[in-house]
Amino acid sequence: MSNRTPKSGPDGFYPEPVLYQAGGPPMPLMWAAHTLEQQQHHLEALDTWVVWLAHHYRLDRRYVPECWTKHWELIEELSALHLAWDAAYATTAHGDAPLTWHEHFGHARVRLAEWVARAGCRPGEHRAIS
């Protein structure tokens, strides 16, 4: 994960806009259907959201290690979580969609922690899951 953190607004509480709000339902991304170049492009876009997510919800390396982009399990989980987040906050979403997203987020955090623990990655040290 990149070391960037979202910037704070003038009052220090509300962040400057760094994300976009979808106008309609997002389209799922099947990573295996894309070339390596396309995957890299999608990964860079996902990284922007993951940086925001980790900062906004104070997720540490137990959930999102620095090397998350080297673990397909984490990429798939975070990508699915991002898709659900886009859908929950789209202008066409139902009023309770953000609450449902937070319920999914709770389950996803458990899975993320399990994947990270299984990998055993440490700050500055990547380990492949075997």
N, C-alpha and C positions, 0 to 999 in steps of 0.2 A: 504494500500500500504506500502511496506517496506520502510524504511528510507535510503536505499542504493542509492547512486548516481554513475553513471558511472565515472570511473577514466579518468583523462585527460592524453593525451600523453605527450611526453617530451617537446613539445613546448607550452603546455597549451591550445591549440586550438582544435587540432584533437584528438578525444577520442581514447582510446585503443579499439580494437575490443572486443565487448561483445555479438554480435549477429552473426548469420550465414546467408549466402546468399543461398537461395534455388536454386537448379539446374533445377527445373521444377515446374509445377503447384502444389500448396499445396492442401491437401485434407481437405474439410470442417469438422468441429467438431460438432457433435450433442451431446450436453452435456447430454441430457436426456437419451441417449443410453448407457451411461457408469455408472459403479458402483461408489459408493462414493470414493473408493480408487483410481480408475482411474481418476475421476474428480479432486481429490486433486493433482494428478501427473500433469495433464494438467494445473491446476490452478497455480502450482508452475512455470511451464514453461512460462505461460502467464505473470506471475508477473515479470519475467526478462524483457520481452518486455515492459510492462506497465511502469516499473521504467525507462527504457531507454526513452520511449515516453514522459513521464511527464517531465523528465529532459531536453531532447533534444528540446522540444517545449514549455518549461516553463509553463506547465499546473499546476495550483494550485488546491486546494481542491474543488473549484467550479466545476471542471471537473472530477477530480479523487480524491475522499476523501480517507482518510486512511483506511476506512472500505469498500472499493469497492468490496472486495471479499465476502462480506456478502449481496450483492445486485445482484440477478440474472439478473436484467435489465442491470446493468453495465457490468457484466461478459459477457453477450451475445453481447452487443454493442462493448466492447473492443476486444472480441474474433473475431467478424466479421471484425473489423477494422484491427486486426492483420493478419487475413487471406488475406484480400485485400492487405495489405502491403507486405506480403510474395509474393503474385502473382505479384505485381507491380515491385518488385525488384528481382524477379527470373531471372536467367541468360537467360531464354527463353522469357522474357517479351518484349513487343513492346517498342520502344523508348519513347513514350509518356505516358506509364503506370504510372510512378511516378507522373506526372502532374495530371492524372486522380485520383490517390490515394489522392493527396492533396485536390482535389475538394470534394471527399467523406469525407475526414477528416474534412473539414469545416462544412459539414452537421452533421457529427457525434458529433462534439463539441457542437453544438446546442442541440442535443438530450441528450448528457451526462449532460450538464448544467441543462436541464429540469428535468432529473431524480434525480440529486443531490438536486436541489431546492425542488422538491416534497418530498424527503426523509427528508430533514431538518437536516442532519447530521452535526455535528460540530467537530472540532479537539478534539479527545479523547472521543467523544460521538456519538455512533451509534444509529440510529433510523430506525426501519423497516418501509418500505413503506406500507401503509394500503390502 
